[in-house]
């Protein structure tokens, strides 16, 4: 049962524009959310996170928004760069067993020049 | 090394063969995790160690899967009598604290069972 869902398998954006990657979750016990970025043949790399007590977290070109009532979060990348082309995974951690991350299936982002 | 190191990077096993996958976490990291990533899927949690103690093995898909971390550093994931559905990338991650949030992942071992 997929508790973290990324419904868009792929996304293509022009360089300089905004990339918006979406993620939905079903488990109301999740209280910490993360985005990981993955290049081919490499392991996932932590990108940005947000706690359920906040609704926004910003780090440079990356901003994560959390809408708890809708059980939805999104990652905004602006401006997008060709080097951002990768697979982005949304992950969530429950309060009672914070060591196990639940991942979505990923969204493959392609930023074209 | 500076990051999580996994070996081998690639492993081809004949069905029924036993395999052992190794993970060297970042030095000093207390927590160690194993995840399985099937093709086209996100990583799925297998097991968690805090130092040498295996605190959660709820994600191990069957009793053919066994993990250990005897000295609280290097960990080995062993799969006995491999089957084709075991084909996946096995990812190891480590973190300083118990919560697997900012965990650092290795490059993974791609296991192909033929």
Interface residues (C-beta under 8 A of the other chain):
Chain A: X4 X6 X32 X34 X36 X41 X42 X43 X44 X45 X46 X49 X89 X91 X93 X97 X98 X99 X100 X101 X102 X103 X104 X105 X106
Chain B: X4 X31 X33 X35 X40 X41 X42 X43 X44 X45 X48 X55 X56 X59 X91 X93 X98 X99 X100 X101 X102 X103 X104 X105 X106 X107 X108
